[in-house]
Amino acid sequence: MEAYLIATGLDDYVLNDKDKDTLSLSQINITDEVRHSNNVVDEQLRFEEFKLASSYFKNGKEVKVSTDGIFNITPTKKKINANTISFGGRYPYVARGESQNGIRGYINFDENYLNPEKTISFGQDTATMFYQPKAYFTGDKNQVFSLNSKHGELNEKIATYLITAVRKALVNFAWGQSSFALEVISELNVMLPVDKYDRLNLNYMENYIRAIEKLTIKDVVEYKDKMIALTKKNI
């Protein structure tokens, strides 16, 4: 296991002071009363609601939602039927499954129809969401979520935090319902951390996910060490 952790860059699982500070920050929802209170200091973490979408497309036309919205939602460049292609190619083919990052397999196809890397694939009737670090193809009923450039650039850790927050906001939605229509979910309010200037705090999101990953790895390593110790004792 130690060799695997080193090879994958996961061997650093000890919380440092920055990690501990990130995990210990208080969570205060921003209201007018709180925002103007002298009791709220810059070091505290605060949350604010953001619309899920900045924009989306309906019938080929762009619909504006909110300039501060989290994502620009675009339709997949081409809906590729899995029954008409052969797997074993170069590029990920993302479907609406809940495993393997939504990737059903790898295919070769016209590269003009690749969806952009560093985006989130969204299965519209299943609400499955996955960060896609590389360019990819998709099947039917998928949308592409690109982070609103106003907020910065998407990476895997930030995407992981955002996906978790969106899923929490979607908890009352039912699978397969028309409630997943873009005109509905685009208006969804998602609670996210902001900095002292009320800007989306991507830095906190990234640090938080990194700290949680360390805790998870630490638990696994400690469990492994405990099992080894018990095995030696029994022998």
C-alpha positions in Angstrom: 0.0 0.0 0.0 2.8 2.4 0.8 4.3 1.9 -2.6 0.9 2.6 -4.2 0.4 5.8 -2.1 3.8 7.1 -3.2 3.2 6.2 -6.8 -0.1 8.0 -6.9 1.1 11.0 -4.9 -1.2 10.2 -1.9 1.5 9.5 0.6 1.1 13.0 2.2 -1.9 12.4 4.4 -0.8 14.2 7.6 -2.9 17.3 8.3 -0.8 20.5 8.4 -1.8 23.7 10.1 -3.4 25.0 6.9 -5.6 21.9 6.7 -6.6 22.1 10.3 -7.5 25.8 9.9 -9.6 25.0 6.8 -11.6 22.3 8.6 -12.1 24.4 11.7 -13.5 27.5 10.0 -17.0 28.5 11.2 -19.8 28.4 8.7 -22.0 31.5 8.7 -24.7 32.1 6.0 -24.5 35.6 4.7 -27.6 37.8 5.5 -27.8 41.6 5.5 -27.6 41.5 9.3 -24.5 39.3 9.3 -22.8 41.1 6.4 -22.9 44.4 8.2 -22.2 43.0 11.7 -18.9 43.9 13.4 -18.9 40.4 14.8 -18.0 38.9 11.4 -14.3 38.9 10.9 -12.4 38.3 7.6 -11.0 35.0 8.9 -14.4 33.4 9.3 -15.9 31.3 6.5 -19.2 32.5 5.2 -21.7 31.1 2.7 -24.0 32.6 0.1 -26.5 31.3 -2.4 -25.6 31.2 -6.0 -27.8 30.3 -9.0 -26.7 27.0 -10.6 -26.5 28.6 -14.0 -25.1 31.7 -15.5 -26.7 30.7 -18.8 -28.1 27.7 -20.6 -29.4 26.9 -24.1 -33.0 26.2 -25.1 -34.0 25.5 -28.7 -30.6 26.6 -29.8 -30.8 30.0 -28.1 -28.8 31.1 -25.1 -30.9 32.0 -22.0 -29.2 34.3 -19.4 -29.9 33.5 -15.8 -27.5 35.3 -13.5 -24.1 37.0 -14.0 -23.0 35.4 -10.8 -24.3 31.9 -11.7 -21.9 29.0 -11.1 -22.0 27.3 -14.5 -22.5 28.1 -18.2 -24.6 25.1 -19.3 -24.2 23.9 -22.9 -25.6 20.9 -24.7 -23.2 18.1 -25.7 -21.8 18.7 -29.1 -23.2 15.5 -30.5 -25.4 12.8 -29.0 -23.7 9.6 -30.0 -25.7 6.4 -29.8 -23.7 3.7 -28.0 -25.3 1.0 -30.1 -23.7 2.5 -33.3 -20.1 2.7 -32.1 -17.3 0.3 -31.2 -15.4 0.6 -27.9 -11.7 0.4 -27.5 -10.7 3.8 -28.8 -8.9 6.8 -27.5 -11.5 9.2 -26.0 -13.8 8.8 -23.0 -17.5 8.1 -23.9 -19.6 9.5 -21.0 -23.0 8.1 -20.4 -25.4 8.6 -17.5 -24.1 5.7 -15.3 -23.1 6.3 -11.7 -19.7 4.6 -11.8 -16.3 5.0 -13.5 -16.8 8.8 -13.6 -19.7 8.2 -15.9 -17.4 6.7 -18.5 -18.9 3.7 -20.3 -15.8 3.1 -22.4 -13.4 4.7 -24.9 -14.1 5.4 -28.5 -12.8 7.0 -31.7 -15.0 9.5 -33.4 -14.9 12.8 -35.2 -12.8 15.0 -32.8 -14.9 18.1 -33.8 -17.6 16.7 -31.6 -15.4 16.4 -28.5 -16.7 18.3 -25.4 -14.2 20.5 -23.6 -11.9 19.2 -20.9 -12.1 20.5 -17.3 -15.9 20.5 -17.3 -18.6 18.6 -15.5 -20.8 16.2 -17.4 -24.5 16.2 -16.2 -26.8 13.3 -16.9 -30.1 15.3 -17.2 -32.6 12.6 -16.3 -30.5 10.9 -13.6 -28.7 14.0 -12.2 -25.4 12.2 -12.3 -22.4 14.6 -12.3 -18.8 13.9 -12.9 -15.7 16.0 -13.4 -14.1 15.3 -16.8 -10.4 16.3 -16.9 -10.0 15.3 -20.5 -12.0 16.1 -23.7 -14.9 13.6 -24.1 -17.8 12.4 -26.1 -21.3 11.8 -24.7 -24.5 9.9 -25.3 -28.1 11.3 -25.1 -29.5 13.5 -22.4 -26.2 15.0 -21.2 -25.3 18.6 -20.6 -21.9 20.2 -20.2 -21.2 22.4 -17.1 -18.4 24.9 -17.6 -17.4 27.0 -14.6 -18.4 30.7 -15.1 -15.1 32.3 -16.0 -16.0 35.1 -13.6 -15.2 32.7 -10.8 -12.0 31.2 -12.1 -10.9 27.9 -13.4 -12.2 24.4 -12.7 -10.0 21.6 -11.4 -10.8 18.2 -9.9 -10.9 19.3 -6.2 -13.0 22.4 -6.9 -15.3 20.3 -9.1 -15.6 17.7 -6.3 -16.7 20.4 -3.8 -19.2 21.9 -6.3 -20.7 18.6 -7.3 -21.3 17.7 -3.7 -23.0 21.1 -3.1 -25.2 20.8 -6.2 -26.2 17.2 -5.2 -27.2 18.5 -1.8 -29.3 21.2 -3.4 -30.9 18.6 -5.7 -31.8 16.2 -2.8 -35.5 16.9 -3.0 -35.7 16.4 -6.8 -37.0 13.0 -8.0 -35.2 10.8 -10.6 -36.4 11.2 -14.2 -38.9 14.0 -13.5 -39.2 17.0 -15.6 -37.9 18.9 -12.6 -34.4 18.3 -14.1 -35.4 20.5 -17.1 -32.8 23.2 -17.6 -35.2 26.1 -17.0 -35.9 24.6 -13.6 -32.4 23.5 -12.4 -30.8 26.7 -13.8 -32.6 28.7 -11.1 -31.6 26.3 -8.3 -29.9 28.0 -5.4 -26.6 26.4 -4.3 -25.0 27.4 -1.0 -21.3 28.0 -1.4 -18.4 29.6 0.5 -17.4 33.1 -0.2 -14.4 35.2 0.8 -14.4 38.6 2.6 -15.3 40.3 -0.7 -18.3 38.0 -1.2 -16.6 36.2 -4.1 -16.8 32.5 -4.6 -14.1 31.1 -2.5 -12.4 28.5 -4.8 -9.3 28.5 -2.6 -11.2 27.2 0.4 -13.0 24.6 -1.7 -9.7 23.2 -3.0 -8.1 23.2 0.5 -11.2 21.6 2.1 -11.3 18.7 -0.4 -7.5 18.2 0.0 -7.9 18.0 3.8 -10.8 15.6 3.5 -8.8 13.4 1.2 -6.0 13.3 3.7 -8.4 12.3 6.5 -9.8 9.5 4.3 -6.3 8.1 3.4 -5.2 8.4 7.0 -8.2 6.3 8.1 -7.3 3.6 5.5 -3.7 3.5 6.5 -4.5 3.3 10.2 -6.9 0.5 9.5 -4.3 -1.4 7.5 -1.7 -1.0 10.2 -4.2 -2.2 12.8 -5.0 -5.3 10.7 -1.3 -6.1 10.2 -0.6 -5.7 14.0 -3.5 -8.1 14.8 -2.3 -10.6 12.2 1.2 -10.6 13.7 -0.3 -11.0 17.2 -2.3 -14.0 16.2 0.6 -15.6 14.4 
